[in-house]
Amino acid sequence: MIDPAKIIENAKKSNIKDPWARREVWRSHPSFSKMAQLRGMFPGLGIATGLFAVYCVYDHFAAKPDSKHH
């Protein structure tokens, strides 16, 4: 989890003299990167895709064919 107080404290310790630049340091945190945002966009997609693949394999090999369907 992101701790805003820690980010602000690290910004104060840095050599940034401009107060506005110090307030913008949080934007460069790794959790706000494009890749982190894309990963968090669909949180259960990987698990759901894996489970669906397992279901499809099971349905293909283990399920008994029903002769009533065409």
Backbone torsions as a table, in degrees:
resi	resn	phi	psi	omega
1	MET	NA	148.7	-178.3
2	ILE	-84.5	130.7	177.6
3	ASP	-105.9	103.5	-177.1
4	PRO	-60.7	-34.9	-179.8
5	ALA	-64.2	-37.4	179.4
6	LYS	-67.8	-39.8	178.4
7	ILE	-63.9	-43.4	179.7
8	ILE	-65.6	-40.2	179.1
9	GLU	-64.1	-41.3	177.5
10	ASN	-66.1	-33.9	177.7
11	ALA	-67.8	-37.2	178.6
12	LYS	-67.7	-33.8	179.7
13	LYS	-74.9	-21.7	-178.1
14	SER	-72.3	172.6	-177.2
15	ASN	-89.3	19.8	179.3
16	ILE	-78.2	120.0	-177.4
17	LYS	-89.8	-27.6	-178.0
18	ASP	-75.7	122.4	-178.3
19	PRO	-65.0	-31.2	178.2
20	TRP	-70.3	-37.9	178.0
21	ALA	-66.3	-36.5	177.6
22	ARG	-64.0	-35.0	-179.9
23	ARG	-74.9	-16.5	-179.4
24	GLU	-97.1	4.0	-177.4
25	VAL	-64.4	-31.3	-177.6
26	TRP	-60.8	-25.5	-178.7
27	ARG	-67.5	-22.5	-179.4
28	SER	-93.7	6.4	177.8
29	HIS	-66.8	141.7	-176.6
30	PRO	-59.4	-26.3	-178.4
31	SER	-74.0	-10.9	178.2
32	PHE	-103.6	12.1	179.7
33	SER	-73.1	164.8	-179.7
34	LYS	-62.9	-40.4	-178.0
35	MET	-66.8	-38.9	178.8
36	ALA	-66.4	-36.2	178.0
37	GLN	-69.1	-38.1	178.5
38	LEU	-67.8	-38.1	178.6
39	ARG	-65.0	-36.3	-178.5
40	GLY	-84.0	-4.7	-175.9
41	MET	-69.7	-41.7	-179.7
42	PHE	-123.9	82.7	-170.8
43	PRO	-64.2	-31.5	-176.7
44	GLY	-107.7	11.5	-174.1
45	LEU	-64.7	-41.2	-178.6
46	GLY	-64.2	-46.1	179.4
47	ILE	-65.6	-43.7	-179.0
48	ALA	-63.7	-40.0	179.4
49	THR	-65.1	-42.1	178.2
50	GLY	-64.1	-44.3	179.0
51	LEU	-66.6	-36.8	177.8
52	PHE	-66.3	-38.2	177.5
53	ALA	-64.4	-41.6	177.7
54	VAL	-63.0	-42.5	177.9
55	TYR	-61.6	-43.3	-179.9
56	CYS	-63.7	-40.6	177.9
57	VAL	-65.1	-44.4	177.8
58	TYR	-60.9	-45.6	-178.5
59	ASP	-63.3	-35.8	-178.3
60	HIS	-72.1	-42.9	-172.9
61	PHE	-97.9	-36.3	-170.0
62	ALA	-100.3	-23.3	-176.8
63	ALA	-74.7	140.4	179.4
64	LYS	-79.4	134.6	178.9
65	PRO	-69.6	139.6	179.0
66	ASP	-97.5	123.3	-175.3
67	SER	-77.4	-11.2	-178.7
68	LYS	-77.2	-22.2	-180.0
69	HIS	-83.0	155.3	179.8
70	HIS	-102.0	NA	NA
